[in-house]
């Protein structure tokens, strides 16, 4: 059931008992006969939807239309038609969208993963041209669920609209300190360093990011995010552009003996180097992965081993 | 809905951990429309059309499509077409891409396309493409690679892919490719298995698979499998049966299905069955729903579980319908492989 904090103080009254709805003829859902056993909340559902249907049919864009859309949403926040209709009414009534932002924030707090609410919020914010509340709103949702996909996507959108890059790297560090395994935070870091045009991706920045990833990796070496992030730093540049990187990974691999991620990254460096020595070393790493480091994915590693063998053959 | 002792079938003596309880799941699906007195019925009212698709597609996988009421379903779905050509999630709901695809998939399965205004659907869908190649879900403008997939799939089934800019559509999807090899909802958004399916499926349908490195993506997808056998959607998240579809279908499209441990995955899916009321849940012990029931059996089918009808990984319906329509996405493009080979 939707858990709307602001609706709980409003007692449901059947629509046929409401004076201001006396002129409306409800349109029932054409579903067949009513079931024998009717439960309380289905009464409220069907009653509200029946009256909503009547208002929809008339396309009535009035204050009571706005009210009923709120009631439908309270019963089922995923009812996208209610949200569409609400936007039409808001436009027709030229409603105060500041109030609407407060409303969508309340409903959003109770339903943090609802697509319709996030989109409605975006619509309101775009019309208000006021992005100043977005980062704190997203941060609040992330506090409740650190990987809320909608919150992160909305955050990226707001930052790009507002150019509010400052403080973002610190915010990410705060989250990673709380939970180093937060893949969404790692993704956000990548977003910031690649999308913020004010800070080009120089060798120094890459080095700083490698150090950063290492420091968090050490807190949870078996979590793949920091390793994936490091690999991602070399998406558009060769590993040897940072000469000391290979050795750092080799040392990490020796230190974290049972760690598949360290081995995987080291393997990638060796494969891309593609010399006789590096491929022979790659072959040994693959044996480790197949035999004990990552047996779940042995089919993948065996296939990789065949690839490396093919590369080692004389041309 | 508990069976009495008299009604106990041989299936109820089977161990749900190693057996697919077909009859029970079929009874569950067929019985869904009657449960009008449940909260779940009402709170899913707005997506009823998709619910029909999941139910029908699941029955097809379970080799029992003919048990569904063809005429009733076609009539009902047709009544959900709106004046702007798309389909709402239920009667009197506004049109949205989500329900438009479900409606078309249902009508293709039941051979009922002549019950609707196809031209109006094509018009509705094609108009949703933006200049940058992306698609919105409706006239309000939410952008998401889910909609790139849905639009491509819908138009392909209606043989009208010519009404959109395929090159631009592909371009936008490629922008959503991330540093870890996965795909997100919009450029920059975190890689997520559901979005990966949408991007990979769309690229397959549009003929843009060459933009995918099968080895890099295949590995990201293979890493979704956790030790216990289930699949998650992102690193460090819990497994969920629906990822059996999003991950497996993506792997199937790029020809890397063998990188998943099938036996362990089967154990996980079977463990998610509700051996009392039927249906499959997202996780062992949770309440079943028709969405997870479909994706559970579809995942089993994709990985060779016996006595199930096949499911096309790009279109999520039985390949025989694609044959009937003359659709062959595999001939349009193939994924690339790392330069290592």
Interface residues (C-beta under 8 A of the other chain):
Chain A: X1 X27 X29 X30 X31 X32 X34 X35 X37 X38 X39 X41 X42 X45 X46 X49 X53 X56 X57 X75 X76 X78 X79 X80 X81 X84 X85 X87 X115 X119 X122 X123 X147 X149 X152 X153 X156 X157 X181 X182 X183 X184 X187 X190 X191 X194 X195 X223 X224 X225 X228 X229 X231 X232 X235 X271 X296 X297 X299 X300 X303 X307 X310 X311
Chain B: X36 X37 X38 X39 X41 X42 X43 X45 X46 X47 X88 X89 X91 X92 X93 X94 X96 X138 X140 X142 X178 X179 X180 X184 X185 X186 X188 X189 X190 X191 X192 X218 X219 X222 X223 X225 X227 X234 X235 X236 X237 X258 X259 X261 X264 X340 X341
